[in-house]
Amino acid sequence: MISTGNRPRSALRSFLDNEASGGLVLMGVAALALVVANSPLSSAYFGALHVYVLGLSVLHWINDALMAVFFLLVGLEIKREMLDGQLSTWSRRTLPGVAALGGMVVPAAIYLVFNLGYGGHPNGWAIPSATDIAFALGVLSLLGPRVPVSLKVFLTALAIIDDLGAVVIIALFYTSDLNIYALGGAIFVLSMLRGLNAFGYTDLKPYMALGVVLWVLVFLSGVHATLAGVALALTIPLRVSPGRPEDVTSPLHRLEHALQPWVAFLIVPIFGFANAGVSFVTMSFSTLLEPVPLGVALGLFVGKQVGVFGFAWAAVRAGWADLPAHATWAQVYGVALLCGIGFTMSLFIGLLAFPTSEGLQDAVKLGVLAGSGCSAILGALLLRMTKPEPCYETA
């Protein structure tokens, strides 16, 4: 890893190998879901997801409750990196920030090209806009020292900004009718959490207890319940002193490290297994050419590489940023291809875009699998063919 002197690294950097391993687990789980969904076990698989427990289906508990923990970790990582990590200064934010912007705008535009006309579904425009950091790092981990650490840091920072963009998109564009009373209650609980932070309270138990209340109120408010995880994360204290190492006993630091393995190896794989399964029985090749799957697939595979690489190239040529250390343009292009792996967040946004149509959800899954698969294979092949530079930093 890149040396950070005496300053402890964030969980995202310290556990980079674990994150990559989580991506490999996710690949296996996604493949297993496809096998099960197209086997004699398919009826049991789909039936189990629609069993109701305490008023919600198993699938809803996974997508609304378990994924709130995933978004809690995302929020912790965003806050940590913005305050004391790879995104803590404008010079560090420029290249991944500009590349992430391109990687959100161009895929959305490509999706809309295929879905603005008759028979299209423009509400899914954001589906190809996010990168699955665990999946992408999992592919990078297979390449070993052929990829400089600076590129892994670049991909990580880019994906974190992508996640931030996805959170904003979900909050602004995928919110249903609001329950003002529940929303007011959520705001009140959030102010209590901010008060705990302001008074320097470092015991995590009251934060977690109020976080559960916050999730219930956000769920009832019409705002998607997973955003409660992000809101909670932003209230968790992080002690940072300018020019001094971060306090490793900070509540944010402790919670991030505690959650990371559970999210990487349990929550995200459960989500992937529950949502990646799509039956091909009634599908043909022509199904992939319909507006939604084609827009999603090309948005991820074409839009991400064009947007990320094009905007990064423009930023470097304009003198706003430098190439990652010891990296070539060919390697940056390979990473841009890997950014087309949108698996987890793309599937999640697809559920929000088409909440009442299982047919469109299956179309989204088909497009996500096709676009992410092509991006992973070609990105890995290109990076494998690039000649390693000498003087690489060791992970």
C-alpha positions as CSV (number, residue, x, y, z in Angstrom):
1,M,0.0,0.0,0.0
2,I,1.0,3.6,-0.3
3,S,2.8,4.8,2.8
4,T,0.9,7.2,4.9
5,G,3.7,7.8,7.5
6,N,2.5,7.3,11.0
7,R,-1.1,8.2,10.2
8,P,-3.3,5.1,10.3
9,R,-5.0,4.3,7.1
10,S,-8.7,4.2,6.7
11,A,-10.5,0.8,6.7
12,L,-10.9,1.0,3.0
13,R,-7.2,1.2,2.5
14,S,-6.1,-1.0,5.4
15,F,-8.5,-3.7,4.3
16,L,-8.0,-3.4,0.6
17,D,-7.3,-7.1,0.3
18,N,-10.4,-8.0,2.2
19,E,-12.5,-5.7,0.0
20,A,-11.0,-7.3,-3.1
21,S,-11.7,-10.8,-1.5
22,G,-15.3,-9.6,-0.9
23,G,-15.6,-8.8,-4.6
24,L,-14.4,-12.3,-5.5
25,V,-17.1,-13.8,-3.1
26,L,-19.7,-11.5,-4.8
27,M,-18.7,-12.9,-8.2
28,G,-19.2,-16.4,-7.0
29,V,-22.5,-15.6,-5.4
30,A,-23.8,-13.9,-8.5
31,A,-22.9,-16.9,-10.6
32,L,-24.6,-19.2,-8.0
33,A,-27.8,-17.1,-8.1
34,L,-28.0,-17.5,-11.9
35,V,-27.5,-21.2,-11.7
36,V,-30.2,-21.6,-9.0
37,A,-32.6,-19.3,-10.9
38,N,-32.3,-21.5,-14.0
39,S,-32.4,-24.9,-12.2
40,P,-35.2,-27.1,-10.7
41,L,-34.6,-25.1,-7.5
42,S,-35.9,-21.9,-9.1
43,S,-39.4,-22.1,-7.7
44,A,-38.0,-22.5,-4.2
45,Y,-35.5,-19.6,-4.8
46,F,-38.1,-17.1,-6.0
47,G,-40.7,-18.3,-3.5
48,A,-38.4,-17.9,-0.5
49,L,-37.7,-14.3,-1.5
50,H,-41.4,-13.4,-1.4
51,V,-42.2,-15.0,2.0
52,Y,-43.5,-12.3,4.3
53,V,-41.9,-11.7,7.8
54,L,-43.2,-9.0,10.1
55,G,-45.1,-7.3,7.3
56,L,-42.3,-7.3,4.7
57,S,-41.1,-9.9,2.2
58,V,-37.6,-11.4,2.7
59,L,-36.5,-9.5,-0.4
60,H,-37.7,-6.2,1.1
61,W,-35.9,-6.9,4.4
62,I,-32.7,-7.6,2.4
63,N,-33.0,-4.5,0.2
64,D,-34.3,-2.0,2.8
65,A,-32.8,-3.2,6.1
66,L,-29.6,-5.1,5.4
67,M,-28.6,-2.6,2.7
68,A,-29.0,0.2,5.2
69,V,-26.0,-1.3,6.9
70,F,-24.2,-1.3,3.5
71,F,-25.0,2.4,3.1
72,L,-23.9,3.1,6.7
73,L,-20.5,1.7,5.7
74,V,-20.5,3.7,2.5
75,G,-21.3,6.9,4.5
76,L,-18.5,6.2,7.0
77,E,-16.0,5.7,4.1
78,I,-17.1,8.8,2.4
79,K,-16.8,10.9,5.6
80,R,-13.4,9.3,6.5
81,E,-11.9,9.8,3.0
82,M,-13.2,13.4,2.8
83,L,-11.8,14.4,6.2
84,D,-8.7,12.4,6.5
85,G,-8.0,10.3,3.4
86,Q,-7.5,10.2,-0.3
87,L,-10.2,12.8,-0.8
88,S,-9.1,15.2,2.0
89,T,-7.7,17.9,-0.3
90,W,-8.8,19.4,-3.6
91,S,-5.7,18.2,-5.4
92,R,-6.5,14.6,-4.4
93,R,-10.1,15.0,-5.4
94,T,-9.6,16.5,-8.8
95,L,-8.7,13.5,-11.0
96,P,-11.1,10.9,-9.5
97,G,-13.8,13.6,-9.1
98,V,-13.7,14.6,-12.8
99,A,-13.5,11.0,-13.9
100,A,-16.4,10.0,-11.7
101,L,-18.5,12.9,-13.1
102,G,-17.8,11.6,-16.6
103,G,-18.6,8.1,-15.5
104,M,-22.1,9.2,-14.3
105,V,-23.1,11.7,-17.0
106,V,-22.1,9.7,-20.1
107,P,-23.7,6.3,-19.1
108,A,-26.9,8.1,-18.2
109,A,-27.0,9.9,-21.5
110,I,-26.4,6.6,-23.4
111,Y,-29.3,4.9,-21.4
112,L,-31.6,7.8,-22.3
113,V,-30.7,7.6,-26.0
114,F,-32.4,4.1,-26.0
115,N,-35.2,4.9,-23.7
116,L,-36.6,8.4,-24.5
117,G,-38.6,7.1,-27.4
118,Y,-41.8,5.0,-27.7
119,G,-41.6,1.9,-25.5
120,G,-38.6,3.2,-23.5
121,H,-38.4,3.6,-19.7
122,P,-36.4,6.8,-19.0
123,N,-36.9,6.5,-15.2
124,G,-33.9,4.0,-15.2
125,W,-31.4,6.6,-16.4
126,A,-29.3,6.3,-13.2
127,I,-28.9,2.6,-13.3
128,P,-25.5,2.5,-15.2
129,S,-24.1,5.5,-13.3
130,A,-22.4,3.7,-10.3
131,T,-19.3,1.5,-10.0
132,D,-19.3,-1.6,-7.7
133,I,-16.1,-1.0,-5.8
134,A,-15.9,-4.5,-4.3
135,F,-16.4,-6.3,-7.6
136,A,-13.9,-4.0,-9.4
137,L,-11.2,-4.4,-6.7
138,G,-11.8,-8.1,-6.8
139,V,-10.9,-8.2,-10.5
140,L,-7.9,-6.0,-9.9
141,S,-6.7,-8.3,-7.1
142,L,-6.5,-11.1,-9.7
143,L,-3.9,-9.1,-11.6
144,G,-1.5,-8.8,-8.7
145,P,1.6,-6.5,-9.1
146,R,0.9,-5.8,-12.8
147,V,-1.3,-2.9,-11.5
148,P,0.3,-0.1,-9.6
149,V,-1.1,0.7,-6.1
150,S,-1.8,4.3,-7.3
151,L,-4.4,2.9,-9.8
152,K,-6.1,1.0,-7.0
153,V,-6.3,4.1,-4.9
154,F,-7.6,6.0,-8.0
155,L,-10.3,3.4,-8.6
156,T,-11.2,3.4,-4.9
157,A,-11.5,7.2,-4.7
158,L,-13.5,7.3,-8.0
159,A,-15.9,4.6,-6.7
160,I,-16.4,6.5,-3.4
161,I,-17.3,9.6,-5.3
162,D,-19.6,7.5,-7.5
163,D,-21.3,6.2,-4.4
164,L,-21.8,9.7,-3.1
165,G,-23.4,10.6,-6.4
166,A,-25.6,7.6,-6.2
167,V,-26.7,8.6,-2.7
168,V,-27.7,12.1,-3.9
169,I,-29.5,10.6,-6.9
170,I,-31.5,8.2,-4.7
171,A,-32.4,11.0,-2.4
172,L,-33.5,13.4,-5.1
173,F,-35.0,11.2,-7.8
174,Y,-36.2,8.0,-6.2
175,T,-38.2,9.2,-3.3
176,S,-41.9,8.4,-3.1
177,D,-44.7,10.5,-1.6
178,L,-43.5,12.0,1.6
179,N,-45.0,11.4,5.1
180,I,-44.3,14.8,6.7
181,Y,-44.8,13.6,10.3
182,A,-42.4,10.6,9.9
183,L,-39.9,12.9,8.0
184,G,-40.1,15.4,10.9
185,G,-39.5,12.7,13.4
186,A,-36.4,11.5,11.4
187,I,-35.1,15.1,11.4
188,F,-35.6,15.3,15.1
189,V,-33.7,12.0,15.7
190,L,-31.0,13.2,13.4
191,S,-30.6,16.4,15.4
192,M,-30.3,14.2,18.6
193,L,-27.5,12.3,16.9
194,R,-25.8,15.6,15.9
195,G,-26.1,16.7,19.5
196,L,-24.3,13.6,20.7
197,N,-21.5,14.3,18.3
198,A,-21.3,18.0,19.3
199,F,-21.0,17.1,23.0
200,G,-18.2,14.7,22.3
201,Y,-20.1,11.5,23.2
202,T,-18.0,8.6,21.9
203,D,-20.0,5.5,23.1
204,L,-21.4,3.9,20.0
205,K,-24.4,2.3,21.7
206,P,-26.7,5.4,21.7
207,Y,-25.7,6.2,18.1
208,M,-26.8,2.7,17.1
209,A,-30.0,2.7,19.1
210,L,-31.0,6.1,17.7
211,G,-29.9,4.8,14.2
212,V,-32.6,2.0,14.4
213,V,-35.2,4.6,15.3
214,L,-34.0,6.8,12.4
215,W,-34.3,3.8,10.0
216,V,-37.9,3.2,11.0
217,L,-38.9,6.8,10.6
218,V,-37.1,7.2,7.3
219,F,-38.8,4.0,6.1
220,L,-42.2,5.4,7.0
221,S,-41.4,8.8,5.5
222,G,-41.2,7.8,1.9
223,V,-37.5,8.5,1.6
224,H,-35.7,5.3,0.8
225,A,-34.8,3.6,4.1
226,T,-31.2,2.9,3.2
227,L,-30.4,6.6,3.2
228,A,-30.8,6.4,7.0
229,G,-27.5,4.6,7.0
230,V,-25.8,7.4,5.3
231,A,-27.4,10.0,7.5
232,L,-26.3,8.1,10.6
233,A,-22.7,7.7,9.3
234,L,-22.4,11.5,9.0
235,T,-23.1,11.9,12.7
236,I,-20.5,9.4,13.9
237,P,-17.5,11.3,15.5
238,L,-14.1,11.2,13.8
239,R,-11.3,12.9,15.7
240,V,-8.7,14.5,13.4
241,S,-6.1,17.1,14.4
242,P,-4.3,19.0,11.6
243,G,-0.8,17.6,11.2
244,R,-1.3,14.8,13.7
245,P,-2.3,11.2,13.3
246,E,-6.0,10.4,13.5
247,D,-7.1,8.9,16.8
248,V,-7.6,5.2,16.1
249,T,-10.1,5.0,19.0
250,S,-12.5,7.4,17.2
251,P,-16.0,6.0,17.0
252,L,-16.0,6.2,13.2
253,H,-12.8,4.3,13.0
254,R,-14.0,1.5,15.3
255,L,-17.4,1.2,13.6
256,E,-16.0,1.2,10.1
257,H,-13.5,-1.6,10.9
258,A,-16.2,-3.6,12.7
259,L,-18.7,-3.4,9.9
260,Q,-16.4,-3.9,6.9
261,P,-16.1,-7.7,7.0
262,W,-19.8,-8.2,7.8
263,V,-20.7,-6.0,4.8
264,A,-18.1,-7.5,2.4
265,F,-18.6,-11.1,3.2
266,L,-22.3,-11.4,4.4
267,I,-24.6,-8.4,3.5
268,V,-23.4,-7.7,0.0
269,P,-23.3,-11.4,-1.0
270,I,-26.8,-11.9,0.4
271,F,-28.0,-8.9,-1.6
272,G,-26.2,-10.2,-4.7
273,F,-27.7,-13.7,-4.3
274,A,-31.2,-12.4,-3.8
275,N,-31.1,-9.9,-6.7
276,A,-28.8,-11.4,-9.4
277,G,-31.0,-14.4,-10.1
278,V,-32.9,-14.0,-13.3
279,S,-34.5,-16.9,-15.3
280,F,-33.5,-17.1,-18.9
281,V,-36.4,-19.6,-19.7
282,T,-38.6,-17.0,-21.4
283,M,-35.7,-14.9,-22.8
284,S,-33.8,-14.9,-26.1
285,F,-31.0,-12.9,-27.5
286,S,-33.5,-10.3,-28.8
287,T,-34.5,-9.6,-25.2
288,L,-31.1,-8.0,-24.7
289,L,-31.9,-5.6,-27.6
290,E,-34.9,-4.1,-25.8
291,P,-34.5,-0.5,-24.6
292,V,-33.9,-1.1,-20.9
293,P,-31.3,-4.0,-21.0
294,L,-29.6,-2.5,-24.0
295,G,-29.4,1.0,-22.4
296,V,-28.1,-0.5,-19.1
297,A,-25.6,-2.7,-20.8
298,L,-24.2,-0.1,-23.2
299,G,-24.3,2.6,-20.5
300,L,-22.1,0.4,-18.3
301,F,-19.8,-1.0,-20.9
302,V,-19.5,1.9,-23.3
303,G,-20.6,4.9,-21.2
304,K,-18.3,4.2,-18.3
305,Q,-15.1,3.7,-20.3
306,V,-15.8,6.8,-22.5
307,G,-16.9,9.0,-19.6
308,V,-14.2,8.0,-17.0
309,F,-11.3,7.8,-19.5
310,G,-12.4,10.9,-21.5
311,F,-12.9,13.1,-18.6
312,A,-9.7,11.9,-16.9
313,W,-7.7,12.6,-20.1
314,A,-9.2,16.0,-20.4
315,A,-8.4,16.9,-16.8
316,V,-4.7,15.8,-17.2
317,R,-4.4,17.6,-20.6
318,A,-5.9,20.8,-19.0
319,G,-3.3,20.6,-16.3
320,W,-5.8,20.1,-13.5
321,A,-4.4,16.8,-12.4
322,D,-1.6,14.3,-13.0
323,L,-1.7,10.7,-14.0
324,P,-1.6,8.2,-11.0
325,A,2.1,7.5,-10.2
326,H,3.8,4.8,-12.3
327,A,0.6,4.3,-14.4
328,T,0.3,4.5,-18.2
329,W,-2.7,5.7,-20.2
330,A,-3.4,2.1,-21.3
331,Q,-3.7,1.2,-17.6
332,V,-6.0,4.1,-16.9
333,Y,-8.2,3.0,-19.8
334,G,-8.2,-0.5,-18.3
335,V,-9.4,0.9,-15.0
336,A,-12.1,2.9,-16.9
337,L,-13.3,-0.4,-18.3
338,L,-13.5,-1.9,-14.8
339,C,-15.6,1.1,-13.8
340,G,-18.3,-0.5,-16.0
341,I,-18.8,-3.1,-13.3
342,G,-21.9,-1.6,-11.7
343,F,-23.3,-4.7,-10.1
344,T,-24.5,-3.9,-6.6
345,M,-25.5,-0.3,-6.9
346,S,-26.9,-0.7,-10.4
347,L,-29.1,-3.5,-9.3
348,F,-30.2,-1.5,-6.3
349,I,-31.1,1.6,-8.3
350,G,-32.9,-0.7,-10.8
351,L,-35.2,-1.8,-7.9
352,L,-35.9,1.8,-7.0
353,A,-36.6,2.8,-10.7
354,F,-39.0,0.0,-11.3
355,P,-40.4,-1.1,-7.9
356,T,-43.7,-2.6,-9.2
357,S,-42.5,-4.4,-12.4
358,E,-40.7,-7.7,-12.1
359,G,-40.4,-7.8,-15.9
360,L,-38.4,-4.5,-15.9
361,Q,-36.4,-5.6,-12.9
362,D,-35.4,-8.7,-14.8
363,A,-34.5,-6.6,-17.8
364,V,-32.3,-4.4,-15.6
365,K,-30.6,-7.6,-14.2
366,L,-29.9,-8.8,-17.7
367,G,-28.4,-5.5,-18.7
368,V,-26.3,-5.2,-15.6
369,L,-25.0,-8.7,-15.9
370,A,-24.1,-8.2,-19.6
371,G,-22.5,-4.7,-19.2
372,S,-20.7,-5.6,-16.0
373,G,-19.5,-9.0,-17.4
374,C,-18.1,-7.4,-20.6
375,S,-16.4,-4.6,-18.6
376,A,-14.8,-7.0,-16.1
377,I,-13.5,-9.4,-18.8
378,L,-12.1,-6.8,-21.2
379,G,-10.8,-4.6,-18.4
380,A,-8.9,-7.5,-16.9
381,L,-7.5,-8.6,-20.3
382,L,-6.3,-5.1,-21.1
383,L,-4.6,-4.6,-17.8
384,R,-3.0,-8.1,-18.0
385,M,-1.5,-7.2,-21.4
386,T,-0.1,-3.9,-20.2
387,K,3.6,-4.0,-19.4
388,P,4.4,-3.4,-15.7
389,E,6.4,-0.3,-14.9
390,P,9.5,-0.7,-12.7
391,C,9.5,1.0,-9.3
392,Y,6.0,0.0,-8.3
393,E,5.1,0.5,-4.7
394,T,4.3,-2.7,-2.9
395,A,0.9,-3.4,-1.4
